[in-house]
């Protein structure tokens, strides 16, 4: 069994490869070759009156690839007002330290194959996921990106979007001036683009062809009244406001976790399912945890299109150059991790990277 840290992942995982394996996982899901479940969060008051503990997990596997993976996160969460919005902070043990793990198994033999840090893998798979949406829904001549956020996700998203559209200009906003200026300087040098900072969020929207929400806000960051004809929108941090759902023409959803065979009517479209301990504890009033995302429905809702329908030619994600489109992954995160972790594992085996752990440590002779 391999222990694979972030440094090893950086050495073997490229953004084009991440996109290829993710798109194949989505095709496997559509064909019934793969399975996953929605993310499940378990939440407990910490006891300090302001923080909560959250255990989050998501999992999935594919009969075609022969991999199964579960991704696990252990976080202490707090929410606070910052820069005119509400943000969510997280840590494990102490600020600046995090615990996210992916355990990979063989779906052929049951063997535990690898234990991976999820940091680099997480940023890469989320950026790749958004870029797949842009690949099918953004205008072909998209050149200007409006970026909300200046952290790791904003960096991976730019790298990913450049693989599907020849971007020439990035307009970045984040509440801290030094952070957005640092992002602009680094991204301009790395990618050879014009990257400019703006002093208020609306500036990121003006004249943009693609808008990406990559913040840690627990509030609305995509404002429907600021969307312009022909834009494509994606949002993985913060959320779209109610007006966005009225303004968007087509909503591309990359997938919905399948229903269990013994309860075929139970197929929630929510991005995650959450459970809380001590539900009457006053601490919950201080935590929004973001809205539970699901595709819009009802009168005035945008046209909902699935990835399956787009790749089979049954439908289109964009019907005109003036249409405003939106893409989101749905609740198929579990499928993403078996795909990307499986690829990283194969590359590490081939290149002799990772730390060997005796597989016997993870096996036993007592039937469970």
C-alpha positions in Angstrom: 0.0 0.0 0.0 1.3 3.5 -0.9 1.2 6.6 1.3 1.0 9.4 -1.2 1.6 13.0 0.0 0.9 16.3 -1.8 4.5 16.6 -3.1 4.2 13.2 -4.9 0.8 14.2 -6.4 2.2 17.5 -7.7 4.9 15.5 -9.6 2.5 13.2 -11.3 -0.9 14.9 -11.8 -1.4 17.4 -14.7 -4.5 19.4 -15.3 -5.2 17.9 -18.7 -4.9 14.4 -17.2 -7.3 15.3 -14.4 -9.8 16.5 -16.9 -9.6 13.3 -19.0 -10.1 10.9 -16.0 -12.9 13.0 -14.6 -14.8 13.2 -17.8 -14.4 9.4 -18.2 -15.8 8.9 -14.7 -18.8 11.0 -15.7 -19.3 8.9 -18.8 -19.0 5.7 -16.6 -21.7 7.1 -14.3 -24.0 7.9 -17.2 -23.5 4.3 -18.6 -24.1 2.7 -15.2 -20.5 1.5 -14.9 -19.8 3.7 -11.9 -21.5 4.5 -8.6 -21.2 7.2 -6.0 -23.3 8.8 -3.2 -23.8 12.4 -2.2 -21.4 14.0 0.3 -22.5 13.4 3.9 -21.6 15.9 6.6 -21.8 15.0 10.3 -21.7 18.1 12.6 -21.2 18.5 16.4 -20.9 21.6 18.6 -17.3 21.9 19.8 -18.4 23.5 23.1 -16.8 27.0 22.8 -20.1 28.6 21.6 -18.8 29.6 18.2 -17.2 26.5 16.5 -18.5 23.2 15.2 -16.7 20.0 14.2 -17.6 18.5 10.8 -16.8 15.1 9.5 -17.4 15.0 5.7 -17.1 12.0 3.4 -17.9 11.1 -0.1 -17.2 7.9 -2.0 -17.6 6.0 -5.3 -16.1 3.5 -7.6 -16.2 2.1 -11.1 -16.5 -1.5 -12.5 -14.7 -0.3 -15.6 -11.6 1.1 -13.9 -11.6 -1.3 -11.0 -11.1 1.5 -8.4 -13.1 2.5 -5.3 -12.3 5.5 -3.1 -13.5 7.3 -0.1 -12.5 10.9 0.7 -12.7 12.0 4.3 -12.4 15.4 5.9 -12.0 16.4 9.6 -12.6 20.1 10.2 -13.3 22.6 12.9 -15.5 25.3 11.3 -16.2 28.9 12.3 -18.0 31.7 10.4 -17.4 35.4 10.7 -18.0 38.7 8.9 -15.1 39.8 6.8 -14.8 42.2 3.9 -18.5 42.9 3.8 -19.6 39.2 3.5 -19.8 36.1 5.7 -16.8 33.7 5.4 -16.2 30.2 6.6 -12.9 29.3 8.2 -11.7 25.8 8.8 -8.8 24.0 10.4 -7.7 20.7 12.0 -5.8 20.8 15.3 -4.7 24.5 14.8 -5.2 27.3 12.2 -3.3 26.7 9.0 -3.4 22.9 9.4 -5.9 20.6 7.6 -6.9 16.9 7.5 -8.2 15.5 4.2 -7.5 11.9 3.2 -8.5 9.7 0.3 -8.3 5.9 0.7 -8.2 4.0 -2.6 -9.1 0.3 -2.9 -9.1 -2.3 -5.7 -12.7 -3.1 -6.7 -11.3 -6.4 -8.1 -9.6 -7.9 -5.0 -10.7 -5.6 -2.2 -7.0 -4.7 -1.5 -6.3 -1.3 0.1 -4.0 0.3 -2.5 -3.2 3.8 -1.3 -3.8 6.5 1.3 -3.4 10.0 -0.2 -3.4 13.6 1.2 -6.2 15.3 -0.6 -4.9 18.9 -0.8 -3.4 19.1 -4.3 -5.8 16.5 -5.6 -8.7 18.4 -4.3 -7.7 21.7 -5.9 -7.0 20.0 -9.2 -10.2 18.0 -9.4 -12.4 21.0 -8.6 -10.7 23.2 -11.2 -10.9 20.4 -13.8 -14.6 19.9 -12.9 -15.4 23.5 -13.6 -13.4 23.5 -16.8 -15.4 20.5 -18.1 -18.5 22.6 -17.6 -17.0 25.5 -19.4 -15.8 23.2 -22.2 -19.4 22.3 -23.1 -21.3 25.5 -22.1 -19.0 28.6 -22.5 -18.8 30.5 -25.8 -16.0 29.2 -28.0 -14.6 32.8 -28.3 -14.5 33.4 -24.5 -11.4 35.4 -23.7 -12.0 37.3 -20.4 -12.4 35.6 -17.0 -13.9 37.3 -14.0 -12.4 35.6 -10.9 -13.9 36.0 -7.5 -11.3 34.8 -5.0 -7.5 34.7 -5.0 -6.6 31.5 -3.1 -5.7 27.9 -4.2 -9.0 27.3 -5.9 -8.7 30.5 -7.9 -5.3 29.3 -9.1 -6.3 25.8 -10.1 -9.4 27.2 -11.8 -7.4 29.5 -14.0 -5.1 26.7 -15.0 -8.0 24.4 -15.8 -10.0 27.0 -17.8 -6.9 27.7 -19.9 -7.1 24.1 -21.1 -10.5 24.6 -22.7 -10.6 28.3 -23.7 -7.7 30.7 -24.9 -8.2 33.2 -22.2 -6.3 36.5 -22.6 -7.4 38.6 -19.6 -8.4 37.9 -16.0 -10.2 40.4 -13.7 -9.8 39.3 -10.1 -11.5 40.5 -6.9 -11.0 39.4 -3.3 -11.6 41.4 -0.2 -8.0 41.7 0.8 -6.0 44.0 -1.6 -2.7 42.3 -1.0 -4.1 38.9 -1.7 -5.6 39.9 -5.1 -2.5 41.8 -6.1 -0.3 38.8 -5.3 -2.6 36.5 -7.3 -2.5 38.9 -10.2 1.3 39.1 -10.2 1.7 35.3 -9.9 -0.8 34.3 -12.5 0.4 36.9 -15.0 3.9 35.6 -14.7 2.9 31.9 -14.7 0.5 32.0 -17.6 1.6 35.0 -19.7 -1.8 36.7 -19.3 -3.1 40.2 -18.6 -4.3 39.8 -15.0 -5.8 43.0 -13.4 -7.2 43.6 -9.9 -10.6 45.3 -9.3 -11.6 47.1 -6.1 -15.2 45.8 -5.9 -16.8 42.6 -6.9 -18.9 44.0 -9.7 -15.7 44.9 -11.5 -14.9 41.2 -12.0 -18.2 40.8 -13.9 -17.9 43.7 -16.3 -17.1 42.5 -19.8 -16.3 39.0 -18.7 -17.1 35.9 -20.8 -16.7 33.5 -17.9 -17.2 34.2 -14.2 -15.9 31.9 -11.5 -16.8 32.0 -7.9 -13.8 30.6 -5.9 -14.2 32.2 -2.5 -14.6 31.0 1.1 -17.7 33.1 1.5 -20.8 31.6 3.1 -23.0 34.0 1.2 -24.2 35.1 -2.3 -21.2 35.9 -4.6 -22.8 35.4 -8.0 -25.2 38.3 -8.5 -27.8 37.8 -11.2 -28.3 41.5 -12.0 -24.6 41.7 -12.9 -24.6 38.9 -15.4 -24.2 40.0 -19.1 -25.5 38.3 -22.3 -23.3 35.4 -23.4 -21.6 34.8 -20.0 -20.8 31.4 -18.6 -20.8 31.0 -14.8 -19.5 28.5 -12.3 -19.4 28.8 -8.5 -17.6 26.4 -6.1 -17.2 28.9 -3.2 -20.1 31.1 -2.1 -23.3 30.7 -4.0 -25.5 32.2 -6.7 -28.3 34.6 -5.6 -32.0 34.0 -6.4 -31.8 36.4 -9.3 -29.1 34.3 -11.0 -31.5 31.4 -11.3 -34.0 33.7 -13.1 -31.3 35.1 -15.4 -29.5 32.0 -16.5 -30.9 30.4 -19.7 -29.3 26.9 -19.4 -28.1 25.1 -16.2 -25.7 22.3 -17.0 -25.5 19.7 -14.3 -22.6 17.2 -14.6 -24.3 14.4 -12.7 -26.6 13.2 -10.0 -25.8 10.3 -7.7 -27.9 7.3 -8.6 -30.7 5.9 -6.4 -30.1 2.8 -4.3 -31.6 -0.3 -5.8 -33.6 -1.1 -2.7 -35.1 2.4 -2.6 -35.3 3.6 -6.2 -37.5 6.6 -5.2 -34.7 8.0 -3.0 -32.5 10.1 -5.2 -31.7 13.5 -3.7 -30.3 16.1 -6.0 -28.7 18.1 -3.1 -25.0 18.6 -3.2 -24.6 17.2 0.3 -26.7 15.7 3.1 -26.1 16.9 6.7 -26.8 15.6 10.2 -26.3 17.6 13.4 -25.9 16.7 17.0 -27.6 18.8 19.7 -29.8 20.5 17.1 -31.0 23.1 19.6 -27.6 24.3 20.5 -27.3 28.1 20.0 -24.1 27.6 18.0 -26.1 26.6 15.0 -27.5 30.1 14.6 -23.9 31.3 13.8 -23.4 28.8 11.0 -25.1 28.8 7.6 -22.8 26.1 6.1 -23.9 27.5 2.8 -27.2 26.7 1.1 -27.9 23.1 0.2 -27.3 23.3 -3.6 -29.7 21.6 -5.9 -30.7 22.4 -9.5 -33.4 25.1 -9.9 -36.9 24.0 -10.7 -40.4 25.5 -11.1 -41.8 28.5 -13.1 -39.0 30.7 -14.4 -36.2 28.2 -13.8 -33.5 27.8 -16.4 -33.5 24.9 -18.8 -31.8 22.0 -17.0 -29.4 19.9 -19.1 -27.4 16.9 -18.0 -23.9 16.0 -19.0 -25.2 12.7 -20.3 -27.6 14.4 -22.7 -24.8 16.8 -23.9 -22.2 14.1 -24.6 -24.7 11.8 -26.3 -26.0 14.6 -28.5 -29.5 14.5 -27.1 -29.3 18.2 -26.0 -27.0 21.2 -26.0 -25.6 23.2 -23.1 -25.7 26.5 -25.1 -28.3 27.5 -27.6 -27.0 30.9 -28.7 -24.1 33.3 -28.2 -26.3 35.6 -26.1 -27.5 32.9 -23.7 -26.2 33.0 -20.1 -25.1 29.5 -19.0 -24.2 28.0 -15.6 -22.5 24.7 -14.8 -22.2 22.7 -11.6 -21.1 19.2 -10.7 -24.2 18.1 -8.9 -23.5 15.6 -6.1 -21.1 13.2 -7.8 -17.9 14.2 -5.8 -17.4 10.6 -4.8 -16.9 9.6 -8.4 -14.2 12.3 -8.9 -12.0 10.9 -6.2 -11.8 7.3 -7.4 -10.9 8.7 -10.9 -8.2 11.1 -9.9 -6.8 9.1 -7.0 -6.6 6.0 -9.2 -4.6 8.0 -11.8 -2.2 9.4 -9.2 -1.7 5.9 -7.7 -0.8 4.4 -11.1 1.6 7.2 -11.9 3.3 6.9 -8.5 3.7 3.2 -8.9 5.2 3.7 -12.3 7.7 6.3 -11.1 8.5 4.8 -7.8 7.0 7.6 -5.7 5.1 7.4 -2.4 6.0 5.6 0.8 5.4 1.9 1.0 3.3 0.7 3.9 2.9 -3.1 4.6 -0.6 -4.0 3.2 -0.8 -6.5 6.1 -1.2 -3.6 8.5 -4.6 -3.0 7.0 -5.8 -6.6 6.9 -6.8 -9.1 9.5 -7.8 -12.8 9.9 -11.0 -12.1 11.8 -14.1 -12.0 9.6 -15.9 -8.7 9.9 
